[in-house]
Amino acid sequence: MVVGELSQTRDLIIIGGGPGGYNAAIRAAQLGKDVTLIEQTALGGTCLNKGCIPSKLWTHTARTYRDIQHAEALGVDIDKATLNLNKLLKRKELVTKQLRRGVQSLCEKNQIEIIEGKAVFTGLNKIGVEHGHQYDTYTFNHAIVATGSQKELPEAISKTCSRILLSDDLFSCSEMPDHLVVYGHDYIALEVASTYAAFGTKVTMLLEEAADFGFDETINRELTRQFKKQKIKLYKSAVITDVTEFEDGLQIQFKTEKSANQPLEATHLFISGSSQPNVSELGLDRMGIEQTTDGYIQVNHFQQTSASHIYAVGDVTEGPTLATKAIKEGKAAAEAIAGRHPDVNLTFVPTIAHTLPPIASVGMTEKEVNAHGIAARSGEFSLGGNGYRVLTGQRDGIVKIISDQETELILGIHMIGEGAIELSASFVQLLEMAAKEEDAKYPLMAHPSVNEAFQEAVEDLIGQAIHNIPTEKVLN
């Protein structure tokens, strides 16, 4: 190892080039800071290279594959579609490479110095960076930790063979599973189950230690119906107790609330796993930076740690492990370092699942509203009554709006169905602006479009939905 003789001086050093890190770097550069970005592996982090982008490429492919099979109903004659997994894997490599180049180009255009290597704090204002046989030290004025997280298996399962897959493995696997068991309860598990069912794989989902999917009860019911329609076998409140490999697959033992022990044979097992912050090798202990019992870095509302010149963003801090959160926090940390006063409020972070059909959920569920002692009223509209969804043949799904009956304040918006992801931006905006029923009802909606389904769900709150069967609601 070659050790640099002198410590080099830098203004702002950011450790980690994922969504939180590179967004922080570019925002800081916009605000006039001299920025150095240190990345150990590849720009874009887990999200771009192994998580968000590959997984959404898989869900997009599944949606395309499904649509091709239904094209004949629209008058488009296509020979039987087949899935070429090798081409999909090559497409993943191409897309991730293009996006990495895009991130690098943006950093270069913003005059951000990029250093490849493994960083560790060696003092309150010093960082050492190891790259191969080279080791350099840097003195800094401010630093941002954006090293992300990694998935870990449950204690009962050890990764003994290539048939047990985390997300890093699944989207690089060159073998299409004959029978895939999906173990988890997060959005990735739901997407994997739905995607591989569309590919023609037999799918069994073990909803890990959860009695339901975690959405509003209306969405939960519809998703259960969709999984049944897609022939996905579902076990709720499931816990895997043992996994044994045999010649052609896996023997899985699991238990539920209804059964103490059930055997299950499959060719592959996908596990969502739990996210653990990548902080153990940063040297935080010698810095005295406060962490939670789970290892997350404690920060204030400016993303500032207990060492006032060091900030932390994204998966290394508590909260949902989402790129959306990391990006918001990264920009906020950069602004705080530049002397501004950013506001990070994660109350209305949308919950998104690119299932078939997709799901978007923002704000409180009806159960949560009632638990707060608020008199809730809700409106619903089925996509089966939406003209645009009828003509596309994508009629599955429902939109639900929940409001405070007394104040008419909108408290939650939930949707399952094609168009949900795109409409989620409007859902978030309405809740952020503390919109009331009239605010959501007033704007004109394009016709024909799925937007009209959202508007009719709002109108259903007060008994005015044109394309719903009349109910006992009082018309205004």
N, C-alpha and C positions, 0 to 999 in steps of 0.2 A: 504494500500500500504506500502510495506517495502522499505525503502530508504537505498541504500548502504552508509556506513559511509565515505568511501574514494573513490576518483576518481582513477580508474585504468588506467594505461598508455599503450597505443598501438602505434605502428609505423604507419601503414596504415589501415584505416577503410573504408570499402566499404559498402554503404547503398544500398541494392537491389541485389537479387540473380538471376536476369534474365540473358539473353544472354550477355548484356553489363557488368553486375556486376561480374558474375562468370568467364568470359573470362579475365576481368581485374585482378581478384584475382589470377588466375592461372598464367597469364603472369608475374605479379609482383613477385609471389613466385619463378618463374623460374629465375628471376633477383636478387634473394637473399633478397627480402623484407619479413618482418614478417607481415602477412596479417590477418585481422579480417573481416569477412563477416557477415553483419547483414541483415536478411530477415524476413519480418513480417508474411508472409503466407507460401509459398512453393517455394523451390528452382526451378529454371527454369523460374520463373516469368509467366506473362500472355502468352508469346509465347508458352512455353512448355505445360502449364496446361489448357489454355483456348483458345488460338489463333492459332498460326502456326501449331502445331502438330495435334490437333483435326481437324482443317479445312482441312489439307492435308490428314488425314485419311479418311475424308468424300469424298474428290475428288478421292482418290485412289480407294475407294469402288465403287464409281459411275463408274469409268473407268473399273473396274473388272466386274461389273454388266452388263455394255454395251458389253464388249468383250464376256462374256458368251453367251449373246443373239445372237451373230454373229458367235459363234463357229461352228455351223452346216455347214457354208460355207467352213470351213477348214477341214471338214470331222470328226469333233468331235461331236458326238451325246450326248446331255445333256438334261435331263428333264427340263421343264420350270423353270427358276430361279426365286426365290422370295427373297425379302429383309427382314431380321429379324432385326428390329431396336434395340431391346433389346440386341442382341448379339453384335451389332456394338457399343452400349454404353459400354458394358462390355469390349470390345476390347480397347476402348479409355482409360478406367480406367487402364487396364493392361499396355498399352504402356506408358502412362504418368507416371505411378508408376515406371516402369523399367527405364525410362529416368531420373526421379528425383533421383533414387538410383545411377545411373551412375554419375550424377553431384556431388552428395554428396561424392561418393567414390573418384572421381578425386580431390575434394577439400581436403579430408582427406589425400590422398596420397601425396599431395603437402603441407601438414602440415598447412592448412588454418583453422583458428579457425572460427567456425560457431556459431553465436548467433541468437536465435529466439526472435523477439520482434519488437516493433515499435520505430524507432529512430527519434530524434529531436535534432537539434543544440541548445545548451544552451549557447554557447560562441564561440569565434573565433577558439578555439582549443578544444572544449568540446562537447560531445554528450551524451544525456541521452537516455537510452533504457528501455522501459516499456514492461514487459511480465507478464500478469496476475497481481498479487499483488506485483511483484518484480520490483524494479526500480534501475538501476545501472547507474553510470556515468563513462565516459571514456575520458581521455585526449589523443589527437592524434597529430602526426606530419603532416600527410597528410590524406586527405579524398577524396573519389570519390562518387558522387551522381549518382546512376543508378536506380532510383525508377520507371522508365517507365511512362506509361500513362494509361488513362482509357477512354472508349467510353462514350459519352454523346448524348442524344437525341436532335433533333432539337427543337427549342423553341415552335413550333406549336403542338408538340406531347408530351403527358405525359404518362408515363408507368403505365397505369391503370389496366392492366390485363395481364395474362400469355400468351396471344396470340400475344402480341407485344414483339419482340425478338431482343436483341442485340446478338453479336457473343457469349458472355458468356452463354447466354440462349439457343441459337439454338443448340449448340453441347452437350447440356444436356437434350434437350427436348425429352420426351419419346413418343410423339405423332407425327405421320407422317402427315404433312399438306395435306389437299385435294386441297387447292388453296393457294399458297404462293405468296404474293406480296413482291418483293425485292426493297428496296428504297435505292439508293446510286449510286456512280459512281467509287468506288475504286475497286481494284482487288478482295477483299473479296466478294463484291456484285456480281461481274461477276462469281466468282467461285460458290457461293451459287445458283445463278440462273441456271447455267449449271448443277450443281450436282443434284439438286432436280428435274429438268426436266428429267434427266436420271433415277432417282428413280421412275418416273411415276407421279409426282405431277404436277398439272396445275400451271404454273408459269407466272406471269406478272411482268415485270421489269419496274420500274419508274426510269429513268436515272436522278438522282437528279441534277437539275440546270446545266445540261451539254447537249450540242447539239450533242456530239459524245463521243466515248469511251476514247479518249485521246491518241490513238496510231497513228502511221503513217496511212495516209488515205487508203492505200492498206489493211492494217490489219483491220482497222475499217470496210471497206466494207465486207471483208471476215467474220469477227465476226458477223456482221449484218445478213449475209447470213446463218451462222451457227445457230444463234438464231432462225431465221425463220424456218430452217430445224428441229430444236428441238422443234418447236411449242411454243416458248417463245414469248409472246406478249410484245412488246417493245414500250414504250412512252419516247421520248427524251425531254430534258429541262422541266422536271416535278417537281412540288412542291406540297407536301401534305399540305392541309390547315386545315383538320380536320379528326379525327378518332373517331368513336363511336362504342362501343361494343354492340352486341345484343346476343341473346341466343346461336346461333350456329356459331358466327363468328364476323366479323368486317365490318363496313361501312366506307369506305375511300373516302374522297373528295380530289381531286387534280386538279391542273390546269397545262396547257402547253402553249406554245406560240400560239397554234392554238385554244385552248379552255379555257375559263375562269373558268369553273367548270365542273368536271366530277365525277360521282359516281362510286364506284367500291366495290363489295362485295368479301370478302375472308375469309378463316378460320384463316390465320396467316399473320402477317406482320413482315418481317425482315428489320432492319434498320442498315446500316453501322455505322451511327453516326459520330461524329467528335472526334478526339483524343485530350484529354486535359492532359497536363503534371501533374504528381503526385508530386506537390511541395508545395501545400498550407499549409500542416501541418509539414513542415520541419523546420520552424523557420528561413527561409532565410532572412526575413525582419530585424530581430535583428542582422544579420550578415553583412548587407549592401551589399549582393551579388546582382549584377546587373541582372535584368530580362527584357525581352521584354514586350511590352504592352499586349501580349497574355499569359504571364506567363512563357515563356521558359527562361532557364538559359543561359545567354550570356557567350560564351567561345571564346578563341583564337584558333589558329590552332593546339595547343597542348592539347586542351580540358580544358584549365586552366580558372577558373572563375576570377572575379575581386578580390577575395581573393586568392592570389597566391598559397597557400598551399591546396586549395580545387579545385577539378576538377569535371566535369559533362559530362556524356555520354548518348547516346541513345535517347529515346523519350523525355527526359527533356530538350533537346537542339533542336534548329530549324533544319528542314530538314525532309526527309521522315521517317515515323514511321516504320522502317524495322529492323529486327534482324540483317541483314547484316551490316547496319550502326552502330548499337549498338556494335556489336562484334569488328568492325574495330576501333571504337573510344575507346572502353574499353582497347584494347591492346595498343593503342597509349598513353592513359593516364598513364597506368602502366609504359610504357617505358620512358615517360617524367619524371615521379616521380623518376625513377631509374637513371636519368641523361642522357638519350639518346635523340636523336632528331628525333622523328617519323614524318612521313608525312601522313596526312589524306586528300585524294582528292576523293570527292564523285561524280566527273564528270560522271564517267561511271558505276554508280550503276545500275545493270540490273533491268528493270521492268519485273516482272514475274507474270503470272496468270495461275493457274492450272485449267483452264477451259477445256472443251472437245470440240475441241482440245486445247492444252495449247498454251500460248503466251510467247514470250521472245522478249524484245526490249532494245537495247543499243544504245546510241548516239542520234544524231539528226534525226528528221523526214525530209522528203523531203520538207515539208512546212517551217520548221524551217531553213533549209539550204538556201532556196530561200529568206527567210526574211532577211538573213544576206548578201544578195547580191552576193552569191556564185553561179556560174554556175554549177548546179548539173546534174549528170547523174545517172541513176539507172538501176539495173538489177534485174530481177525477174525469179523465177522458181517455177512452180506448183508441189506440191508433187504428183499430179496425173501422172506425167511423171517420177517419181522415182521408179525404179524396186523393191526396198525393200518395199516401202510403198504399192505398188500394191499387192505384195504377202501377206502382212499382212492384207490387206483390209482397211488400214487407209490412204486413199488417199486425205483426205481433208486438205487443207492448202497451204501455199505459203511462200517462202523465198524472202526477198528483201534486196538488198545492195545499199547504196547510197554513191557516191564519189564526190570529187571535180574534175570537168572535166579538169581543167588546171593542177593541181598538181598530180592527181590520188590518193590523200589521201582518205582513207575510213573514212566516217563521221558518218555513222549509219548502223546498221544491225537489221532487224526486221523479226520475223518469227511467224507464227501461224501454228500449226501442231504437230503431235506426234514426240517427239525428241527435241522440241524447248528448253525445260528446260535444258537438258543435253548439248546441243550445245551452250547455252548462255555463258558458261565459255570461249569457243573459241572466241565468239564475243567480250567479254570484253578484252581478252588478245590482240586481234588484234588492238582494238582501243587504249588500253593503250600503246602499242608499236609503235603507229603512223604508222600503216601498210599502205602500198599502194596496189593497185589492184594486182600487181605482187606478193606481199608477200602472199596474200590470195589464189592466183591462183596456185602458184608453188607446194605446198605440195601434196603428193600422198594421195588419199582418199580410204579407204577400200571399196571393192565391194563384195556383194551389201550392201549398208548402206545408211541412210538418210544423211550422210555427203556429199554424192555426189550431193544432191539437193542444198546444200550450195555452193559447188564448181561451179555448173552450173549457179547459180545466179551471182556469180562473173564473170564467163565467158560471161554471157549475157550482162554485162556492155560493152563489146567490140565486141559483135556479134559472140562469139565463142561457145555458148551453143549447145552441140550436140543434145540434146533431146528437144529443143525448135523449133517451127516453124520459119523459116527464116524471118528476118525483114529487114528494110532499114539501119540498123546499118552497119557501115563500118567494114569489117573484117580486122583484123591485122595478 
